[in-house]
Amino acid sequence: MTSKTLHNQSTSGGDIVKYALALLLAAAGLFAFYWFDGQWPGGVRVLAVVAGLVAGALVFMTTVKGAETREFLSESRFELRKVVWPTRQETTRTMWVVIAVVILMSLLLAGMDLVIQAVVKWLLGNG
């Protein structure tokens, strides 16, 4: 959550047109990928999809929701700078603890499974 006040802005007609244009550009890239199958090399077709997605994203970023998205990403980047990342040694130690616990729990569950299986066989008279 942000400390800034969130004000609810209604969607304008221009934003709706931009949303439709962004979707249309992304769909056009996807359409080109399938339409030109066999005519264009695969790399060019993939570039058509990427170009459509990038163009659609650029159009989207000019809307109110796009501005909110840019602000959110900016705040997220700022918060990530505050994170104290573990050292390589801490990460390695934690990894070995996790591996040991997983092995221990799998052995415990396998043992419980064998006990339950033996009890069920005994109850059914098959053991």
Sequence and secondary structure as in RCSB ss.txt:
>XXXX:A:sequence
MTSKTLHNQSTSGGDIVKYALALLLAAAGLFAFYWFDGQWPGGVRVLAVVAGLVAGALVFMTTVKGAETREFLSE
SRFELRKVVWPTRQETTRTMWVVIAVVILMSLLLAGMDLVIQAVVKWLLGNG
>XXXX:A:secstr
  SS        HHHHHHHHHHHHHHHHHHHHHHHTBTTB HHHHHHHHHHHHHHHHHHHTTSHHHHHHHHHHHH
HHHHHTT     HHHHHHHHHHHHHHHHHHHHHHHHHHHHHHHHHHHHHT  
